[in-house]
């Protein structure tokens, strides 16, 4: 389970870098 969370976190961070913070803010998922 923890491995999945880490993978998702890394993936979301990558998406955030590619799409930008604006698009990332739209997502209702708090990574902090």
C-alpha positions, 0 to 999 in steps of 0.5 A, a space after each residue: 500500500 505504501 508503495 502505491 502511495 509513493 508512486 502516486 505521489 511521484 506521478 502527481 508531482 511529475 504531472 504538476 511539473 508538466 501541467 503547472 501549478 494552476 492545473 494542480 490546484 484544480 485537483 482536490 487532492 492535498 499532497 501536503 
